[in-house]
Amino acid sequence: MLTLLPWWLEGTAYDSRIFVSAVTNPEYKFPKPPEGKCYVVDFGFTNVHGFLSPYRGERYHLQEYRGRCHQPTNAKELFNYRHSSLRNVIERCFEVLKKRFPILKMMPSYSLKKQTRIVIAACAIHNFIRMEAQQDILFDEYDNEELVIEEEQIGSSTPNIIEMDRSSTSRREMVDIRDRITRRLARANGIPR
């Protein structure tokens, strides 16, 4: 999940509880995605306006697609494969950030304001290094697209599925957006729907 909020608290609460708290509590000033954009979220979350989750009941994890005979066979699998690939890029970025700044793995019990500033400072330095360094060992290590960050490494646990605003039209809107993306991917890749 792409946030600047308490993602460093992973392991202390389910990701979905942190997400719901971050999105619904105005104190956190959660950055909503710009119109026409969305955050990529995992199975523990529901499609609601601005948050795009994969299809449930279809293969998802990159390891399930390794090898020629395991390629996506239908449009939903293709969407999940691409969603998982994108999430893997994001997770590799977080791994570099956490390796470079170990304080982010076990944030001391500073005030929320101080914790937030530490995360923002770490991200700023991280981005500066990414833009300015000609070579960086951590970026080189995690730039490999074949590197799959295992769920245990990224702090995932059994998802506590939260249905946010289930009757909302925003939920239907994101399902429709996901379906449109899926149809386009299928057409572009010659995969049956």
CORBELKA-V81073 format. One record per pair of residues at least 24 apart in sequence whose C-alpha atoms are under 10 Angstrom apart, sorted by the first residue. I is the first residue (numbers start at 1). J is the second residue. D is the distance in Angstrom with one decimal. If there is no record, write none. Layout:
i:j:d
I:J:D
I:J:D
//
This chain:
i:j:d
1:39:6.9
1:40:6.1
1:41:5.3
1:42:7.5
1:51:9.3
1:87:7.9
1:90:7.9
1:91:8.5
1:94:10.0
2:31:9.8
2:33:10.0
2:38:9.7
2:39:6.4
2:40:7.3
2:41:8.1
2:87:9.4
2:90:7.7
2:91:9.4
2:94:9.5
3:30:7.8
3:31:7.8
3:32:9.6
3:39:8.8
4:28:9.5
4:29:9.9
4:30:8.0
4:31:8.4
4:116:7.5
4:117:9.8
4:119:7.1
4:120:7.3
4:123:9.0
5:29:9.1
5:30:7.4
5:31:9.4
5:112:9.4
5:115:9.2
5:116:7.1
5:119:8.5
5:120:9.7
6:104:10.0
6:107:9.7
6:112:8.7
6:115:8.5
6:116:8.0
6:119:9.2
7:94:9.9
7:104:9.0
7:105:9.5
7:119:9.7
7:155:9.6
8:98:8.9
8:103:9.1
8:104:5.7
8:105:6.0
8:106:7.2
8:107:6.8
8:115:9.2
8:116:10.0
8:119:8.6
8:155:9.6
9:104:8.6
9:105:7.9
9:106:7.6
9:107:7.5
9:155:9.4
10:105:8.3
10:106:9.1
10:154:8.4
10:155:5.8
10:156:7.9
10:157:9.3
11:105:10.0
11:154:9.6
11:155:6.0
11:156:7.7
11:157:7.8
12:155:9.7
13:157:9.3
13:160:9.7
14:44:9.0
14:155:9.3
14:156:8.1
14:157:7.0
14:158:8.0
14:159:6.9
14:160:6.4
14:161:9.4
15:42:9.6
15:44:7.8
15:45:9.0
15:155:8.6
15:156:7.4
15:157:8.0
15:158:9.5
15:159:7.5
15:160:7.8
15:161:9.5
16:41:9.6
16:42:9.3
16:43:9.6
16:44:6.1
16:45:6.4
16:46:9.5
16:159:7.2
16:160:6.2
16:161:6.8
16:162:6.5
16:163:9.8
17:44:9.6
17:45:9.7
17:159:9.7
17:160:7.6
17:161:8.9
17:162:7.8
19:44:9.9
19:45:8.6
19:162:9.4
20:45:9.2
20:162:7.9
20:163:9.7
20:164:8.1
28:112:9.2
28:113:9.5
28:116:9.5
36:177:10.0
38:174:9.2
40:83:7.4
40:84:9.2
40:86:8.0
40:87:6.9
40:90:9.3
41:83:8.9
41:84:9.7
41:87:8.0
42:83:8.9
42:84:8.6
42:87:8.3
42:156:9.8
42:159:9.0
43:158:9.9
43:159:7.2
43:160:9.3
43:161:7.6
43:162:9.9
44:156:9.6
44:157:9.5
44:158:8.2
44:159:4.7
44:160:5.9
44:161:4.6
44:162:6.9
44:163:9.2
45:159:8.3
45:160:8.3
45:161:5.8
45:162:6.0
45:163:7.2
45:164:8.4
46:161:7.5
46:162:6.7
46:163:5.7
46:164:6.7
46:165:9.2
46:166:8.5
46:171:7.6
46:174:9.3
46:175:9.5
47:163:8.7
47:164:8.5
47:165:9.9
47:166:9.2
47:170:8.1
47:171:5.4
47:172:7.9
47:173:8.5
47:174:5.6
47:175:6.4
47:176:9.8
47:177:9.8
47:178:8.8
48:163:8.9
48:164:7.1
48:165:7.7
48:166:8.4
48:168:8.2
48:169:8.5
48:170:5.3
48:171:4.2
48:172:7.6
48:173:7.5
48:174:5.8
48:175:8.1
49:168:9.3
49:169:8.6
49:170:4.8
49:171:6.2
49:172:8.7
49:173:6.9
49:174:5.8
49:175:9.3
49:177:9.8
50:170:8.5
50:171:9.5
50:173:9.5
50:174:7.3
51:170:9.8
51:171:9.2
51:174:7.4
51:175:10.0
52:83:9.0
52:171:9.7
52:174:6.6
52:175:8.1
52:177:8.6
52:178:7.1
53:80:8.9
53:83:8.1
53:84:9.9
53:174:8.8
53:175:8.8
53:178:8.2
54:79:7.4
54:80:5.5
54:81:9.0
54:82:9.5
54:83:6.6
54:84:8.2
54:175:9.7
54:178:8.2
55:79:8.0
55:80:6.5
55:83:9.6
55:175:9.4
55:178:8.8
55:179:9.6
56:80:9.0
59:84:9.9
60:84:6.3
60:85:9.4
61:85:8.5
61:87:9.9
61:88:9.4
61:148:9.2
61:150:9.3
61:151:9.4
62:88:8.4
62:146:9.3
62:147:9.8
62:148:7.2
62:149:9.6
62:150:9.7
63:146:9.9
63:148:7.8
63:150:9.3
66:146:9.9
72:191:8.2
73:186:9.9
73:191:6.8
73:192:7.5
73:193:9.1
74:182:9.7
74:186:7.6
74:190:9.6
74:191:5.8
74:192:5.4
74:193:5.7
75:179:9.2
75:181:9.6
75:182:5.9
75:183:6.8
75:184:9.1
75:185:7.2
75:186:5.2
75:187:8.8
75:189:9.2
75:190:9.3
75:191:6.1
75:192:6.2
75:193:4.8
76:178:9.5
76:179:8.5
76:181:9.9
76:182:6.4
76:183:8.8
76:185:9.4
76:186:8.5
76:191:9.8
76:192:9.6
76:193:7.5
77:182:9.1
77:186:9.7
77:191:9.8
77:193:9.7
78:182:7.5
78:183:9.9
78:185:7.3
78:186:7.3
78:189:8.9
78:191:8.1
78:193:9.7
79:178:8.3
79:179:9.0
79:181:7.7
79:182:5.5
79:183:9.0
79:184:9.7
79:185:7.1
79:186:8.3
80:182:9.0
82:182:9.8
82:185:9.2
84:148:9.9
85:145:8.5
85:146:9.7
85:148:8.9
87:149:9.7
88:145:8.3
88:146:9.6
88:147:8.4
88:148:6.5
88:149:6.6
88:150:9.2
89:142:8.9
89:143:8.4
89:144:9.4
89:145:7.5
89:147:9.2
89:148:8.8
89:149:9.1
90:149:9.9
91:142:9.7
91:148:8.9
91:149:6.8
91:150:9.5
91:151:9.6
91:153:9.5
91:154:7.1
92:139:9.1
92:141:9.5
92:142:5.9
92:143:7.7
92:144:9.1
92:145:9.1
92:147:8.2
92:148:8.0
92:149:6.7
92:154:9.2
93:126:9.6
93:138:9.7
93:139:8.3
93:142:7.5
93:143:8.6
94:123:9.7
94:142:9.9
94:154:8.6
95:138:9.1
95:139:9.8
95:142:7.9
95:149:8.4
95:153:8.7
95:154:7.9
96:126:8.6
96:137:9.7
96:138:5.9
96:139:6.6
96:140:9.7
96:141:8.6
96:142:6.9
96:143:9.6
97:122:7.5
97:123:7.3
97:125:9.5
97:126:6.6
97:127:9.4
97:138:8.9
97:139:9.5
98:122:9.1
99:138:7.9
100:125:9.9
100:126:8.1
100:138:7.7
100:139:10.0
101:125:9.9
101:126:9.0
//
